[in-house]
Amino acid sequence: MESQKKHPRTFSFELFPPKTAEGMEKLRATWKQLMQLKPKFFSVTYGAGGSTQDRTLGAVLEIQKDGCDAAPHISCIGSSRADIKATLDLYKSKGIRHIVALRGDLPSGTASAGELRYASELVEFIRQTSGDHFHIEVACYPEFHPQARSAHDDLKAFKRKVDAGANAALTQYFFNADAYFRFIDDCEAMGVTLPIVPGIMPIANFSQLARFSDACGAEIPRWLRLKLQSYSDDTASIRSLGLDVITDLCDRMLSQGAPGLHFYTMNQAGLTSTIWQRLGL
Ligand code: FAD
């Protein structure tokens, strides 16, 4: 963990752009509440192929107007180089200097994969077309990406993004702390020392968490899965156990030298704020 201890701690909150005006109104209330915790930045997700581009940018600009840094995500799958360049130019014209660069996942039924196949090619393209204008965050996977040919290949894919010019990384969420510590050891062995901030998923609902985790390759430990499952629709017990487990996980991350935390808020302020308070941040 030596590579990580030298970085200042960065706390950030991820939001997604809602489809309706009502959802947007709720999101405003969420970020205003979370802003009181003084995060370093918010990040706002982006639908593959640019489907949320206007809403992503709209939310980012409003958050910035409210006084906090906000980073739009950008994905390359299903897009041409010209589309991506246009999005980067738009972000630049709005004064945005911080982005999260991803491959994205193709919605089922989408025909074209686009011109850039991997996030490393996107980072390279951003550096080619925009120089050092953007601070670029990329994704990484302590329990490995579900489509990776092997753990070793996935580590090499991460290193490619770093070599292409990423400044920092946000991890997929995980519940096994050791997976993160091992991942950092592996990165250090490859000479990768940029900040790798653990992604944290508060637990609100078991069926949704199980679905997400199966899709993204985040393992829910057996004991936790069975306990959460046994609570059925007793939301209070699920949240209570979830708060204990996630607060412990965050505490372990920070006490061992992780350079901050990135919360997948799911557009809800409550659980993230409670974890924050319990950590005494
Ligand atoms: P990559 O780094 O390109 O990796 C994808 C896969 O390809 C991996 O299995 C990797 O091992 C493999 N690979 C990479 N390079 C090569 C190569 N040269 N040869 C062979 N294999 C290779 N999705 C969205 O659509 N919108 C979002 O806003 C969004 N935000 C996210 C934020 C975070 C912090 C995280 C962790 C994920 C986010 N995602 C988002 C999901 C992400 O798009 C998916 O996980 C996607 O499947 C992979 O994206 P990536 O950028 O990690 O891809």
Residues whose N, C-alpha, C, O or C-beta is under 5 A from the ligand:
A	BS01	FAD	T45 Y46 G47 A48 H73 S75 A101 L102 R103 G104 D105 R117 Y118 A119 S120 A139 C140 H145 Q147 A148 D153 D154 A157 L170 T171 Q172
